[in-house]
Amino acid sequence: MKGHCILSHGFESGPDATKVTALADAAQRLGWTHERPDYTDLDAKRGVTPLGDVPARIARLLALAQAASARGPLVLAGSSLGAYISGQVSLQLPVAGLFLMAPPVVMEGAPPMPAARVPISIIHGWHDELIPAAQVFEWAGLHGARLLLVDDSHRLSDHVAASADAFAQLLATL
């Protein structure tokens, strides 16, 4: 076993979503264990914020990450809101790397997305209708992140395989 990955789905998605499933397959092929938390109950709590209960999402991921720390190096990966909470949690305990898909580096009413100074790999769509590629480009530069911009929208539905390949490349470097 090389380490452990926690793969966080986006808002109003789920742990069986196509992208996190593809990441899980890539991790397994490379000898990493993985888990895909379910945040759907927290996403349904729209009264807390328009994006559900984000603080509870962060707390859930932090608890899972703390429990997984004995499994070797930890990599956090996430799509959209899952990327945001991964960045938040990366500051609270040691992680070996971050993989971010369509990360909301700037969200209304929240500080810019933080991230630990670890290897970071990002895949983002040029035509993301929610998060401008220019914001992600600037954020990636500030964090020394590897950035793959693709001809896709926020869902990255045409680049699931490219996402899994980029994730595998990050894991291979750790």
Sequence and secondary structure as in RCSB ss.txt:
>XXXX:A:sequence
MKGHCILSHGFESGPDATKVTALADAAQRLGWTHERPDYTDLDAKRGVTPLGDVPARIARLLALAQAASARGPLV
LAGSSLGAYISGQVSLQLPVAGLFLMAPPVVMEGAPPMPAARVPISIIHGWHDELIPAAQVFEWAGLHGARLLLV
DDSHRLSDHVAASADAFAQLLATL
>XXXX:A:secstr
   EEEEE  TT  TT HHHHHHHHHHHHTT EEE    HHHHT TTT TTS HHHHHHHHHHHHHHHGGGSSEE
EEEETHHHHHHHHHHTTS  SEEEEES  SS TTS      SS EEEEEETT SSS HHHHHHHHHHTT EEEEE
S  TT GGGHHHHHHHHHHHHHH 
